[in-house]
Amino acid sequence: MANTNGAFGLRPIGVVGQAANTTGATEYRIASGNTNAIYQGSPVIPLSTGFIDIVGAAAGGTVGLLGVFWGCEYVSSTTGEKVFSNYWPGSGADSNHPVKAFVYDNPMQTFVICSDASLTSEATARGHVFANANFAAGTSGSTASGISSAKLGVSTIAATAALQLRIMGIQDDPENSDFTAAGIPVIVRLNNSFNSANGAIAAGTPSTTGV
């Protein structure tokens, strides 16, 4: 039976260890002239300009990830009214007011993301726990729903430490338990979080800034 999961990007589920899971988001800024759409559940990066942007490559790019975008607030340049949205459309903000972005940026936050292909079997999937992977379609999403279409790229799973996602487990979900089909809910954390304690990752610029 095929799984019911469609693409939804990254959804927060918990934290590593036994710390309190507040699933809190930190407020950042998007440049009002940024033409890149940023979808709910998309990985985002810090820019050297002090703003954030969607990751610059589908597989994750080369800049450490700040976290996962969950929505924004801005003043409409058309109506002058405050807009609350689950995605940044890439235009429409009054440049006299800040575009506020809310990002799940705890480096120990865990997320659920669905697989883009079959994991073959439950045993094979279990063997991937503690391995690493990259995104599939990490920069795209739906302008109708505002939801990211990022998935975990099954073909990228490897021990390579530079890959963006660390696989922490498989979510127990009876409606998404067909390991021969895409859509298995995989529990991950961000492998190279900008907020990690190692301090080795600097703010950068995506491949297309739009700012």
N, C-alpha and C positions, 0 to 999 in steps of 0.2 A: 504494500500500500504506500503510495507517495506521501511524503510529509506535507503538512499544511503550511509550514513556514514559507513566507516570501522574504525578499530582502528588506532589512530594516536597519542596517548599520550596526552600531554598538549600543547595547542597552545596559545600564549599570545594574549589577545584581548584588554585589557585596564588596568586602575588602579582604585582603589576605590576612590571616591570623584571626584573633578574637577581639580586635578593636571594634568600637561602636561604628555601625554602618549608618551614617547620617545621609549618605548619597547627596551630599551638599555640592552645590556648584558655585564657582567663583566668577565674579563679574570682571569682564575684560572689555576692550573696545575694538570695533571694526571700523576701518576708515570709511567715511561716508561715500567716498568715490570708488570703493572696492566693487568691481563688476563681477567678481566670482561668486556664484551662488554657494551658500554653505547650508547643508541640510542637517536636520536633526539626526544625530547618530553618526555624523561624519568626524573623522579625526582632523584636528586642527593644529596649526603650528604657531609659535611666536615669531614675529618679525622684528628685525633690528630697528624698526621705526616706532616700536611700542604698541603696535596693533597686532591682531591675530588674523589668520587667513586659513582657508581650507588647505589641506596638505597638497603639495605641488606635483605629485605623481600618483597614478592609480595604485601602485604598489606601496606607496608610503614616502617616496622621496628620500632625501638624505638629511633632513633637519629633524632633530628630536621632537617628538609629539608633545604638545602642551596638554592635550586631553581630548575630550569628546564634546562636540557642540550639542547643546540641548535647546537653544532658542535665543531670541533677541528682542530688544525693545528699541524703538526709534520713533521719531516724529515724521509723519508723512509730509513730503514736499508738496503734495497735491491738496490735502485737506487740512494740514496743520494739526491733525489729531495724533495722539500717541497710539502706536501700533504695537501689539504684542504678537509675535509670530514664532512658530516652531522652526522657521528657516529664514535665512537672509536671502532675499531674491536677487541681490546684486545691483539694485537701484531703488530709488523712491524715497530716500531719506533727505530730510532738510539738513543741510550742512551746518546750520547754526546750532544744531543739537547733537549730542553724542549718540552713536549707535552702540548700545550696550549688548554685549554677548554674555551668555551664561554657559560655562564650561565645566564639565566634570574633570577635575585636574589632579585628583589625589593619585600619586604614582602607585599606590597600593590598591586602587580601585579595580575590581574585576567586572567584566562585561560578558554579555552573551552576544554572539554573532553566529549567523548560520553559515554552514558550509556551502560552497558553490558547486560541489560535485559529490558523488558517492564517496563514502569512507570505507566501502567494501563490506565490512562486518563490524560488530561490536568489539571483537577482539582486536581487529586492526586499529579501530578508533582509539581503544584504550592504550595501544602501543604508541600512539602519537602524543599522549599526555607528557608534558615537560619538554616537548619539542617546540620549535618556533615556526612561524609562518608569516606570509605577507597578505595584504588585502587583495581581493579581486574587486574591481570597480570602486576603488576607494574614494574617487572624486565625484561620482555621479549621484543622482537622486531624482525624485519626482517633484516637479513644480506644483502638481495637483495636491499631493499629500504633504509635501515638505519633508518627506522621509528619505534618508540616505539609502542607496542601493548597494552599499559596501557589504561584501561577504568575505569569509575566510577562503583564501585561494588554496584548495587542497593540494594542487600540484606543486606548491611552493614549500610544503612542510619539510623541514630539515633541521639539523642540529645547529645551523648557522646562527651565531649570536646576533648578527646585524639585522636579522629579520624583525619586522615591527611588532609582532604579536607573540606572546608566550602562551602556549596552551596549558591551562590549569586543570581542565576536566571536561566532562560531557554532562550537560544538564539532563536530568531525568524528566522526560516529557513524553508521555504515551502517544500523543498525537504527532510527534516528530521523532520517531524511533526506528524508521526504516533506514538502516545504514547502507542500503544499496542505492539510495536516492539522495539527491541534494537536499539541503534544508535541515541537517542535523544541528541542534543548538550546542555550540562549543563555548565553553567558559575560557576567557582569556584575560590577560592584563597587557598593558602597553609595555613593550620590552625596553624602549629607550626614552622613557619619560623625561621631559625637560626639567621637571621638578624633582627628579631623583637625586639622591644625596651625593652621587659621584661628581656632580658639577662639571662634567666633561663635555656637555653639549651646549653649544651657544645658539642664541636666537639667530635665525637666518632668513632667507628669502625663498619662496616657492618658485617653481619653474615659470609660472605666470603669476605675477603679483596682483595685477588689477587694481593697484592703489596709486 
